[in-house]
Amino acid sequence: MKTFSTLLQLAAFSLTISNFSAQQSVLVLNSSTDTVYKLDAVTGAVVNANFISLPSGTSKGIAQVNDKIWIADQIADDIYIYNFDGSPHSTLLGDVVGLDNIRGLNVVNNEVWVTNAGSNNGATANSIRRLSMTGAPLGYYTTVTSPFDVVDNGSAAFVSSFSSPSEIQILGYDGTVMGSLLPGPVLANIEQMNFNSEGNLVVATFANHSASGNNRGIYVINPTTGAILNSWPTPGSSGNAGVLQLGNGNYLYSNGAGLHILDPTTGTHSSIYTSGAFQYMAKINESPLSVREAQNQDFKVYPNPAADILYVTAKQKIKHINIFSAEGRLVSRIEGSADSMEIPVTSMTPGVYFIEIHTGNQVKSSKFIKK
């Protein structure tokens, strides 16, 4: 694994573009056994069923924060932080940073937002607890009743709620409530949310909704209009917790009856495990700076160094681009719609940056210098 200093030295001695292929995996929490499972990000095949051994509790949310893995424990009220090799790094104690009954967490606007339902440990009930990327408390925003998950849509955040009204609230980066993407009563007990390869929101629901007739299952929602684009009821009576799209297009989902895969083309379900209370899941890029050189050049980033405009071209349509600082901090996310893009860099501080280019089911990374 290349260190930051090694990468900086490479950047200093060379202005050429090296293409990379990010190493990805999916991590899934099993709160029955207090373990983290590591899966293949394309197929969902189990790579390691005991990748991380967690303290006893109820692990619920998981996310990548720079080059670390953050895991929220709903009962212990703590956040456990691990390195990419599964070794423990540190712990954010709930009674120190103000956490109680926490669920999902994600990076939002270069902060870590944690859904917080309780009022112990100095926490504010039904709120988003904001933390810096290093774990320092930054305050909180009040939100929907019993928040369960939060994701960044590029200009604001979506917050799912479990209790009535079960909705998806739109929360501005400054804490302003901007309305509801999916107002109730439509779905019951919304838990984890993620974006699929088309940029639509995918959610897992825990229960049937008696008023609307929408059963527990996996739902695809338009992130602009809130329209339900597709849905698949899940078999059995266990409430769903986590959902994520795999690289092959199938959906991985979890519930109290195990870990499962949905083929959205055929609507068929298969199980990886049929026991254990599986919770949230996250796709881990190990990391934007831990990459291996690709064999073929299938995109270009130029000029390098860049002063005003950075041009990106690819052989496939670009879904979106992430730009990271040399320290691994997300600087910018740019949505794409074509196989070439122009990115203004005039306002960026001079230095070394890393760029992630998402095309289809592939992620390619490179570095460039801002003059």
N, C-alpha and C positions, 0 to 999 in steps of 0.2 A: 504493500500500500504506500502510495506516495504521500509524503508529508507536505504541509503547507510550505515549509521552507524550500523543499525540493522543487515544488511546482513554481514557486517564485523565482528560483534560480534558473529554471528552464525558460521561464518567460523573459527573464532579463537577457539571456544569451541568444534567444531566437524569436524572430517576429513572424515565423511561419505558422500556419494553422495546422494543428494535429487533430484528427478526428477521433472521437472516442465513443464507445458504447457503454452506457450506464448499466451497472449490475443491479438488478432489481430482485426483490423477493416480497412476499406477503407475510406479515406477522399477524397471528390470530390469538386472542386471549381465551383461555379455558379457565374459568373461575372455579370450576369443580376441583381441579387438580392444582390450581395456582401455577400454571405453566404457560409459556408462550410457544406456540407452534410456528415453525418456519415452513412456508410453502413456496413452490415454484410460481412465479408471478404470471406465467403464461397459461399453465395447465391446471394449477391448483394442487399438483402432486405434493405430498408431504416430504419435505427435505429433512426436517428434524422435529420430532414430536416433543422434545424437551430442550428447546433452544435456550430458554430462560426459565429458571426456577424462581418464582415470586414469593414474597412473604405471604403468610396466611391472610386472607381477606376476600374481597370481591372486586377483582380487577375488571374495569369496565371500558375505559377509553384508551386509545393508543395512537401516537402520532410521531412522525419524524420532526425533530427540531434541530436544524443544522446537521451536525454529524452525530447526533444522539437520538435515542429512543425514549420517549416519555410515556409513562403508563400511569393512568389515574385509578386509584382504588376507591370505590364508592363507599365502603364501610370504614376503612382505616383513615380516609380523608387525606391521604398522602399521595404524592406523585413520585414514582420511582424512575430514576434516570439510568439508562444503560448505554454502553458502547455498542458499536455495530457487531462486535464479536460475541455479544451476549453477556459480557462481564459487567458487574455493577459499577456505576460511576458516582452517584450521589442520591440523596432523597430530599424532597421538599416537604417539610412537615406541615400538615394542615393547620395545626394550632399556632404555627409561626406565621404563615403567609395568609391565613384566613380562608380555609376551605372546609366545607361540610356537605356531605352527600353529593359528591362530584361524579359526573358521568363522562361525556365525551370532551375532547380537547383537540384543538388544531391551531396551526399558525394562521393568524389573521392580521393583515396589515403590519407585518413584521413584529407582531407580538404573539404570545401564546394566550388564547382565550379558552377558559375552562368553564363548562356549564356547572353551576352551583345551585342546588335546591334547598339546602339547609341553612340554619342560622346559628349553629354552634361555632366555636373557635373564632369568634369575631367575624364570621362570614355574614353576608347579606343573602337572605332567602330569595330564590328565583332571580338569579343574576348571572352575569358573566364576570368571572374573576379574571382580570388582566394581569399577565406576568410578562416580564422581559424575557428575551431569548436565553438569559442566564438564570432566570427564576426569581428576579426581584419583583415585589408587588408594585403594580402600577395603578391600582384602584379597581373599580367595578362599574358595570352598567346594569341597571335593572332591566328585566326582560320578561318573557312569557312565563306562565305558570309551569312549574316543574320542567325546566329546560333539560333536554337530553343530549343534543349534539349541536355543533356549530361548524360551519364551513365558510370559507372566503369565496365570494363569487367574482372577485376582481375589483369591485367598487363598493361593496358593503358585505355584510355577513347574513347567512341564513341560520336561524336558530329553530330547532324542532322542539315541540313541547309534547309531553306525555299525557298530562291531565287535561280535562275539559277547560277551555276549548283546545283540542289537539290541533295545532296549526304549525305553519312554518312562517315565522316572523322575519321581516327584513330589518336588520339593525345596522345603522350607519356606523362608520369607523369612530365617530364622535359620540356614539351612544344614542343617537336620535332614532326613535322607532319610526320607520318609513312605511309601515303597513304590513300586510300579510301576503306572502306569495300564495299560500294555500290556506285560506281561512276555513274554520270549522263551520258546520259539521260535514266533513268529507271523509277523512281517515281517522282511525282510532289509534292512539298510543304510538306516535311516530318516534322511532329511536334513531339509529345511525343513518347518515346521509353521505353520499359520495357523488362525484360526477363521472359519467360514462364517457366513452370515446367520442360521442357526438356532442358532448358539452351539456347534456341534459342531466337533471338531478335524479338520482336513484335513491329510494328510501325503503327502509324495512319497517313494517308495522307489526305491533305486538298483539293486537286484538281485532276482532270483527267490529265493524261500525254498524250498529243496528238501524240507525236512521237512514244512512245512505245506501246500505247494502254492500259496501265495500269490505270484503273479507280480509283477514290478515294475510299479508303476502309481500311481494316486491312490486314497487310502483316506479314508473319512469315519468318524470314531471318536467314540463317546459319551464326553464328557469326565468323566463321573462313573463309569460302569461299565467303560469300556474296550472295550465291544462294538463290533465292526466293523459299521457301519450300511449301508455301500455301498462298492463298489470298482469300478474300471475299469482293466484292464490296458492299458498303453500300447504302441503298435506299435513295431517295431524292436528293436534290441539296446542302445540307449544308456540308461545309468542316469539316472534323474530326479533333479534337484537341487532346484528351487524349485516352489512351488505357491501360488496365491492365488485367491480367488473374486472375479470381476468384478461390477460393479453389475447386469448383466443376468442373473446367476445362473450363467453359465458359469465354468469353471475355467481359469485361465491356468497352464500348467506349462512347465518348462524342462528341457533335458538337453543332452548333447553333440551332438545332431543338430539343435538349434535351439530355437525358441520356438513353443509350440503352444496350441490352445484345445480344451477338452473340453466338449461339450454333455452335461450329466448326464441330461437328459431322454431323449435319443436314443442316448447312448453313442458318438456320432460324434466324430472328431478332425479338426481342420484345423490347418494350419501358417501361422504368420506369417513365420517364417524357417526355412530348412532347412539352415542351416550355422551354425557358431559354438558354442562351449561357453558356453551361458547358465547363470547360477547363480541366486542368490536374488533375491527381489523384495519390494517393500514398497509399501503404499498410503500416499501422502503427503497430509496435510491442510495446505494452504499458507496459513496455519496456523490453529490455533484463534483467533488474533488477526488473521489476514489474511483477512477475510471480506467478502462483498458483500451489500448489503441485498436481501432477498427482496421479491417483489411482493405476496405474499399472507401473511396472518397465519394459520398453520396450527398454532400452538401458543401456549401462554401460560405465563409464569413469574411468580409473584406470591406474597406481596407484595414490593414493591421500594421501599425497603430491607426486608430480612428480619432478624428477630432470633432466632427459634427454629425455625420451620418454613418451608421453601420449597416451594410447590406448583407442580407441572408437569403440564399437560394437553396432549394432542395429539390430532389427528384419526385417528392410527393407533396401533397398539400400540407402546409404547416398548420397544426391545430393551435398551438400557443408556444410562446418562448418565455423562459425564465432566465433572468440575469442575476448572478450572485457576485458578491464581493469576494476578495481573496480570503476573507475570514469565514465564508460560507453563509453570509446573511443575504436573504432574498432582497434584491434592490428593485426589481421591476418584473411584472408579468404582463406580457403583451399577447392579446388574442390574435390569431391568424385566420386567414381565409383563402390564401393562395399559396403558390410554391415559391414566392419571393416576397420579401418584406424589407422596408426601410425603417430603421430604428434611430430616432434622434438620441444622440449621446452628449450633446453640447453641455448640458447642465450637470453631467456626472463628474465626480472628482477624479482627477488623473490617477491612473494606477492600473493594476491587473484585475480583470474580471473573468468570470466563467459563464458561459452561455449554454443553456439546455434547450434543444430544439425538439419539440414533440411532433411527430408525424405518424399518423395512424397508430399502430401499436408499438412504435419504436421511439426510443429516446436517444438522441445523440448529443454529445457535449464537446465543447471546445473552449479555448481561452482567447482573449484579445486584450489589447492594451488601449486604454483611453489616454490620449495625449493631453 
